[in-house]
Amino acid sequence: MQPPALLVDRVLPSRRGWSLHGVASTRTIERNALATVPEFTLMARAGASLARLAVAIAPRARSAWVVCGPGNNGADGLVAAAELASRGWRIRATLLPGDSSPSADAARALAMAREAEVNLDTAGPVAPSAGAVDLVIDAVLGIGASRPPEGVIAAAIDAINGTQGAPVLAADVPSGLAVDTGCVIGGAAVRASHTLAMLTLKPGLFTHHGRDHAGTVWLARLGVDDATPPDAWLSAPPHPQRRLHSQHKGSFGDVRVIGGAAGMVGAAVLAARAALAAGAGRVYLALLDSAALSLDPTWPELMLRPFDSATAPVHLAAATVVCGCGGGEAIAAALPAVIHHAARLVLDADALNAIAASPALKRALRSRAARGLASVLTPHPLEAARLLGSSASQIQADRLGAARSLAHELSCTVLLKGSGTVMAGPRPEVLPRINPTGNARLAAAGTGDVLAGWLGGTWATRASDDGVDIAADAAWLHGHTADQAPGHHAMRAAELVEQWVDLG
């Protein structure tokens, strides 16, 4: 039986959810563990796990360049270097200078590397020539990095990124990436092929720049089982929804899609198609541009209704309403009635822009929660910035924090779109979630409208009004569809809907 220190799990793709811990809670777990095991135990386990993963991802490799920072992350790299050298690998370990004396554990790791006859290089970070090494291990910066890399540290990051022909394995976190937010700290961060997270998974590995820099993420818990509460969750796949023989279309709810001003009708049509594909029993489409069409010939199941009758209070009160897709400025006039009467409400696109510009609409939206009515907002970063009175760059600098702030401000569930979509609810005890599915093929016009409709259709089929659960399920399925679609071309939004129907 393998020692627990050497158990390494691949995180994605996954059929389960994962707990995520930021820097502060990870430090708590580390302190708790250090108090219960002998000195050097965790570092030895971390280095051994790193070496084991190196062998697994590069089974034919016989050489490695290990770049070691001045802290304990660098010491983990030295232990890995010693382990690989003991397996017969040719190892060059570059040691980067620091401002303070090494810890006792780090000094022991250095002695271990010397004993294993690792080639220790203190001349500075110089990338090997193309093909000279089979693997690069980034052990430069750990989770505590908070300022832009400079000097020899920045040079090391550049050298690692400049290495050609060898995969890069990051120890705990790609150097230069903020693990709480997924932001690149300063100008550059290591672009790893694989990252081995130690003790915990960190939120920043899965959102903003994290997905591009972390590569394939693995987890080594180092034999530590700690009950410290997580800061967020990496979403699990939705549970399949069983349909009974005795059910009928009325069992799966009505969705009313409101939007589609002149020149933007396609956005509302995409949302309506997605709602139907997601399983809604009936989907009604109310277009602001009444002259646009009276039938969707590709999806004749959609029921087009005159805008005035479709937004009557009696109809809104009996439906899940998706409002704003392609709505333009005209959607603002419909929002007071929609916000007041909709039984369940998904707000997207131009509806969000109208609310951002109107204190009265913000107050009306907040009042829904007091009346027991659930709402989900689906902004992209710029729309979220307008709602919070900030900038898109500020939103991206802390995506989890921004989603939580917006959910609290407007008493709604928030689905903040982007790489690693974030879901947050208005109640502080409900932890935010990060969606693990999806790829850059979703970076195309209309895919956000599909997501809004998908969310509405998914919600219509459920008895629950837990907005975070519904939003997380819709985001997971939306991204999973893009992951499973054949080919590598950019996906059209309509193609995304059709592909999901095939999967379903």
Residue pairs with C-beta under 8 A, 6 or more apart in sequence:
3 45
3 223
4 221
4 222
4 223
5 44
5 45
5 48
5 49
5 220
5 222
5 223
6 45
6 48
6 49
6 52
6 220
7 49
7 220
7 221
7 223
8 49
8 52
8 53
8 56
8 196
8 218
8 219
8 220
9 218
9 219
9 220
10 216
10 217
10 218
11 18
11 197
11 201
11 217
11 218
11 219
11 234
11 436
12 216
12 217
12 436
13 436
13 483
14 234
14 236
14 237
14 436
15 236
15 237
16 236
17 233
17 234
17 235
17 236
18 201
18 219
18 233
18 234
19 200
19 201
19 230
19 233
19 234
20 200
20 201
20 202
20 203
20 206
20 230
20 231
20 232
20 233
20 234
20 434
21 29
21 199
21 200
21 201
21 202
21 228
21 230
21 231
22 179
22 180
22 202
22 203
22 231
23 143
23 144
23 179
23 180
23 202
25 200
25 228
25 229
25 230
25 231
26 143
26 199
26 200
26 202
28 228
29 199
29 200
29 224
29 226
29 228
30 42
30 199
32 224
32 226
32 228
33 42
33 199
33 222
33 224
33 226
34 42
39 104
39 105
40 104
40 105
40 108
40 109
42 199
42 222
42 224
43 72
43 75
43 76
43 79
43 105
43 106
43 108
43 109
44 79
45 220
45 222
45 223
46 76
46 79
46 171
46 172
46 198
46 220
46 222
47 75
47 76
47 77
47 78
47 79
47 80
47 82
47 83
47 109
48 79
48 80
48 83
49 196
49 198
49 220
49 222
50 76
50 77
50 79
50 80
50 83
50 137
50 139
50 169
50 171
50 196
50 220
51 79
51 80
51 83
51 84
51 87
52 83
53 169
53 194
53 196
53 218
53 220
54 61
54 64
54 80
54 84
54 135
54 137
54 169
55 61
55 84
55 87
57 135
57 167
57 169
57 193
57 194
57 216
58 134
58 135
58 167
60 134
61 89
61 134
61 135
62 88
62 89
62 90
62 134
63 89
63 90
63 91
63 132
63 133
63 134
63 135
64 81
64 84
64 89
64 90
64 91
64 92
64 133
64 134
64 135
64 136
64 137
65 91
65 92
65 93
65 94
65 127
65 128
65 133
65 135
65 136
65 137
65 163
65 166
66 77
66 78
66 80
66 81
66 91
66 92
66 93
66 94
66 118
66 136
66 137
66 139
67 77
67 93
67 94
67 96
67 125
67 136
67 137
67 138
67 139
67 140
67 156
67 159
67 160
68 74
68 75
68 77
68 78
68 81
68 93
68 94
68 95
68 96
68 139
68 140
69 77
69 96
69 98
69 139
69 140
69 141
69 142
69 153
69 156
69 175
70 96
70 97
70 98
70 99
70 100
70 102
71 98
71 106
71 141
71 142
71 144
72 103
72 105
72 106
72 142
73 139
73 140
73 141
73 142
73 171
73 172
74 95
74 96
74 106
74 139
74 140
75 102
75 103
75 105
75 106
75 109
75 110
76 109
76 139
76 171
76 172
76 198
77 93
77 137
77 139
77 171
78 93
78 106
78 109
78 110
78 112
78 113
78 118
78 139
79 109
79 112
79 113
80 137
80 139
80 171
81 91
81 93
81 113
81 116
81 118
81 137
82 109
82 112
82 113
82 115
82 116
82 118
83 116
84 91
85 91
85 113
85 116
85 117
85 118
86 116
90 119
91 118
91 119
92 118
92 119
92 121
92 128
92 133
93 113
93 118
93 119
93 120
93 121
94 121
94 122
94 123
94 124
94 125
94 126
94 156
95 110
95 120
95 121
95 122
96 125
96 140
96 152
96 153
96 156
97 122
97 152
102 110
110 120
113 120
114 120
124 152
124 155
125 152
125 155
125 156
125 158
125 159
125 160
126 159
127 159
127 160
127 162
127 163
128 163
128 166
130 164
130 165
131 164
131 165
133 163
133 166
134 166
135 166
135 167
135 168
135 169
136 160
136 163
136 166
136 167
136 168
136 169
137 168
137 169
137 170
137 171
138 160
138 168
138 169
138 170
138 171
138 174
138 175
138 190
138 192
139 171
140 153
140 156
140 157
140 160
140 175
140 190
141 149
141 153
141 173
141 175
141 176
142 171
142 172
142 173
143 172
143 173
143 179
143 202
145 173
145 175
145 176
145 178
145 185
146 178
146 185
147 185
147 186
148 154
148 185
148 186
148 187
149 157
149 175
149 176
149 185
149 186
149 188
150 186
153 175
154 186
154 187
154 188
156 175
157 175
157 176
157 188
157 189
157 190
158 188
160 168
160 175
160 190
161 188
161 190
161 191
167 193
167 194
168 190
168 191
168 192
168 193
168 194
168 215
169 192
169 193
169 194
169 195
169 196
170 190
170 192
170 194
170 195
170 196
170 214
170 215
171 196
171 198
172 195
172 196
172 197
172 198
173 179
173 195
173 197
173 202
173 204
173 205
173 214
174 189
174 190
174 191
174 192
174 195
174 213
174 214
175 189
175 190
176 184
176 185
176 186
176 188
176 189
176 190
176 213
177 183
177 184
177 185
177 189
177 190
177 204
177 205
177 209
177 210
177 213
177 214
178 184
178 185
178 204
179 202
179 203
179 204
179 205
180 202
180 203
180 204
180 398
180 400
181 203
181 204
181 207
181 208
181 397
181 398
181 399
181 400
181 401
182 203
182 204
182 205
182 206
182 207
182 208
182 209
182 210
182 211
182 399
182 419
182 420
183 204
183 208
183 209
183 396
183 397
183 398
184 209
184 213
189 209
189 213
190 213
191 212
191 213
191 215
192 213
192 214
192 215
193 215
193 216
194 215
194 216
194 217
194 218
195 205
195 214
195 215
195 216
195 217
195 218
196 218
196 219
196 220
197 205
197 217
197 218
197 219
197 220
198 220
198 222
199 220
199 221
199 222
199 224
200 219
200 221
201 217
201 219
201 234
203 210
203 231
203 232
203 400
203 434
204 210
205 211
205 214
205 217
206 214
206 217
206 234
206 420
206 434
206 436
207 399
207 400
207 418
207 419
207 420
207 421
207 422
207 434
208 396
208 399
208 418
208 419
208 420
209 419
210 419
210 420
211 419
211 420
212 419
230 431
231 400
231 431
232 400
232 431
232 432
232 433
232 434
233 431
233 432
233 433
233 434
234 433
234 434
234 436
235 423
235 433
235 434
235 435
235 436
235 472
235 475
235 476
236 476
237 476
237 480
238 472
238 473
238 476
238 477
241 279
241 461
241 462
248 281
249 281
249 282
250 281
250 282
251 281
252 279
252 280
252 281
252 460
252 461
253 280
253 281
253 282
253 319
253 320
253 459
253 460
253 461
254 280
254 281
254 282
254 283
254 284
254 318
254 319
254 320
254 460
255 272
255 275
255 276
255 280
255 282
255 283
255 284
255 319
255 320
255 321
255 322
255 453
255 456
255 457
255 460
256 283
256 284
256 285
256 286
256 310
256 311
256 315
256 316
256 319
256 320
256 321
256 322
257 268
257 271
257 272
257 275
257 283
257 284
257 285
257 286
257 321
257 322
257 323
257 325
257 453
257 456
258 268
258 286
258 288
258 307
258 310
258 311
258 321
258 322
258 323
258 324
258 327
258 331
258 334
258 338
259 267
259 268
259 271
259 287
259 288
259 322
259 323
259 324
259 325
259 326
259 327
259 331
259 349
259 350
259 351
260 266
260 267
260 268
260 269
260 285
260 287
260 288
260 289
260 292
260 325
260 326
260 327
261 288
261 289
261 326
261 327
261 328
261 329
261 330
261 331
261 350
262 288
262 289
262 292
262 328
263 289
263 328
264 289
264 326
264 327
264 328
265 287
265 289
265 292
265 293
265 326
266 326
266 446
267 325
267 326
267 349
267 446
267 449
268 285
268 287
268 325
268 326
268 327
268 449
269 285
269 296
269 299
269 302
270 325
270 446
270 449
270 450
270 453
270 493
270 494
270 497
271 322
271 325
271 348
271 449
271 450
271 452
271 453
271 456
272 283
272 285
272 296
272 299
272 302
272 322
272 453
273 296
273 298
273 299
273 302
273 450
273 453
273 494
273 497
274 449
274 450
274 451
274 452
274 453
274 454
274 457
274 497
274 500
275 283
275 322
275 453
275 454
275 456
275 457
275 460
276 283
276 299
276 301
276 302
276 457
277 454
277 457
277 497
277 500
277 501
277 504
278 453
278 454
278 455
278 456
278 457
278 458
278 460
278 461
278 474
278 477
278 500
279 457
279 458
279 460
279 461
279 504
280 320
280 456
280 457
280 460
280 461
281 460
281 461
282 303
283 301
283 302
283 303
283 457
284 302
284 303
284 304
284 305
284 310
284 315
284 319
285 296
285 302
285 303
285 304
285 305
286 304
286 305
286 306
286 307
286 310
286 311
287 293
287 304
287 307
288 307
288 327
288 328
288 330
288 331
288 334
290 306
290 307
293 304
294 304
295 304
296 302
296 304
307 334
309 315
311 334
311 337
311 338
313 337
313 340
313 341
316 337
316 338
316 341
316 342
316 343
317 341
317 342
317 343
318 343
319 342
319 343
319 344
319 460
320 342
320 343
320 344
320 345
320 346
320 456
320 457
320 459
320 460
321 338
321 342
321 343
321 344
321 345
321 346
321 456
322 346
322 348
322 452
322 453
322 455
322 456
323 331
323 334
323 335
323 338
323 342
323 345
323 346
323 347
323 348
323 351
324 331
324 347
324 348
324 349
324 350
324 351
324 352
324 354
324 452
325 348
325 349
325 350
325 449
325 452
325 453
326 349
326 350
326 449
327 334
327 349
327 350
327 351
327 354
328 350
329 350
329 354
331 350
331 351
331 354
332 354
332 357
332 358
332 361
335 351
335 354
335 355
335 361
335 364
336 361
336 364
338 345
338 351
339 345
339 361
339 364
339 365
339 368
340 364
342 373
343 373
344 373
344 374
344 375
344 456
344 459
344 460
344 465
345 368
345 373
345 374
345 375
345 376
346 375
346 376
346 378
346 452
346 455
346 456
346 459
347 355
347 365
347 375
347 376
347 377
347 378
347 412
348 377
348 378
348 379
348 448
348 449
348 452
349 383
349 448
349 449
349 452
352 377
352 378
352 379
352 383
352 386
352 387
353 383
353 386
354 361
355 361
355 362
355 365
355 387
355 410
356 383
356 386
356 387
357 386
362 410
365 375
365 410
365 411
365 412
366 410
366 411
368 374
368 375
368 411
368 412
369 375
369 411
369 412
369 426
370 411
374 413
374 465
374 467
375 410
375 411
375 412
375 413
375 467
376 412
376 413
376 414
376 415
376 455
376 459
376 467
376 470
376 471
377 387
377 406
377 410
377 412
377 413
377 414
377 415
378 415
378 417
378 448
378 451
378 452
378 455
378 471
379 387
379 406
379 414
379 415
379 416
379 417
380 416
380 417
380 418
380 448
381 392
381 395
381 396
381 399
381 402
381 416
381 417
381 418
382 392
382 395
384 392
384 395
384 402
384 403
384 406
384 414
384 416
385 391
385 392
385 394
385 395
387 406
387 409
387 410
388 395
388 402
388 405
388 406
388 409
390 402
394 402
395 402
395 416
396 418
399 416
399 418
399 420
399 422
400 422
400 424
400 432
400 434
402 416
402 422
403 414
403 416
403 422
403 423
403 424
403 432
404 424
404 428
404 432
406 412
406 414
406 416
406 424
407 413
407 414
407 424
407 425
407 426
408 426
408 428
410 426
411 426
412 426
412 467
413 423
413 424
413 425
413 426
413 467
413 468
413 470
413 471
414 422
414 423
414 424
414 425
415 421
415 422
415 423
415 451
415 455
415 471
415 474
415 475
416 422
416 423
416 424
417 448
417 451
419 438
420 434
420 435
420 436
421 434
421 435
421 438
421 475
421 479
422 432
422 433
422 434
422 435
423 432
423 433
423 434
423 435
423 468
423 471
423 472
423 475
424 430
424 432
424 433
424 468
425 432
425 467
425 468
430 468
432 468
433 468
433 472
435 472
435 475
435 476
435 479
436 476
436 479
437 475
437 476
437 477
437 478
437 479
437 480
437 482
437 483
438 475
438 478
438 479
438 480
438 482
438 483
439 479
439 482
439 483
441 482
441 485
441 488
441 489
441 490
441 491
442 478
442 479
442 482
442 491
442 496
443 490
444 490
444 491
444 492
444 493
445 493
446 492
446 493
446 494
447 478
447 491
447 493
447 496
449 493
450 478
450 493
450 496
450 497
451 474
451 475
451 478
454 474
454 477
454 478
454 500
455 470
455 471
455 474
455 475
458 470
458 473
458 474
458 477
459 470
459 474
462 470
464 470
477 500
478 496
480 503
481 496
481 499
481 500
481 503
482 491
482 496
484 499
484 503
485 491
485 495
485 496
485 499
491 499
